[in-house]
Amino acid sequence: MIPSLESFETKQQDTMILVAISQDFNVAWKDRDWYLHEQGLVYLDVELAEMLIQRGIARRVRR
């Protein structure tokens, strides 16, 4: 079973940025398989976030 977004960190770490997810999406990254929910907000690793932003799956949220 793939964990849902709610089971992951929602607090910012130094190497993470906040993004809004624009569509439901499965992603395998490093040691985790994630299921990201459309309209969810989550802090992601900068490299992963930038890749999803470039593909139109996420957008950066400014705070």
N, C-alpha and C positions, 0 to 999 in steps of 0.2 A: 504494500500500500504506500502510495506517495503522500508524504505529509502535506497538509494545506498551509497556506501562507500564515494562518493564525498561530501555527506552532513554532514560528521562527522569531528571532530577535526583532523587536520594534524600537529598540533604543539605539541611538547613533554610536558608532565606534569611530575611531580616527580614520580608518580606511574604508568607510562606508558613506554612501550618499542616499538621500531620500528620493524615491521615485514613485510615480503613480503608474500603475499597470493599465494598459489600454485594451487588453484582451486576455482571455484565459490562455494560459501557456504552461507547458511542461518544460523544465530545463534541468539538465544535469550539470552541476558546477562543482568542481573540486571533489569534496567527499559527500555531497548531498544531491538528491534528486528533489526538485521543488515543483510544486504546482502553484502558479501565481494566478490569483483571481482578478478578473476584470474589475476595474475601479478600486483595487486595493492599494494601500500605501505601505511601503516597506523600505527599510534600509538595506541596501545591497552592496556587496563588494564593488569598488569603483570600476574595475575591469568589466565585470558582468553587467553593471548598470549601463556603462557606455556602449557595450555591444547591443543591449536591448534598446537603448535610445536610438542608435543608428539604424536599427531594423524597424523602428516605429512601434515597438511593443511596449515601450515605457517612455515617460517624460520626466525630466528632473523637476522636483518640487522645491521652490525657493522658500526659505524660512527667514 
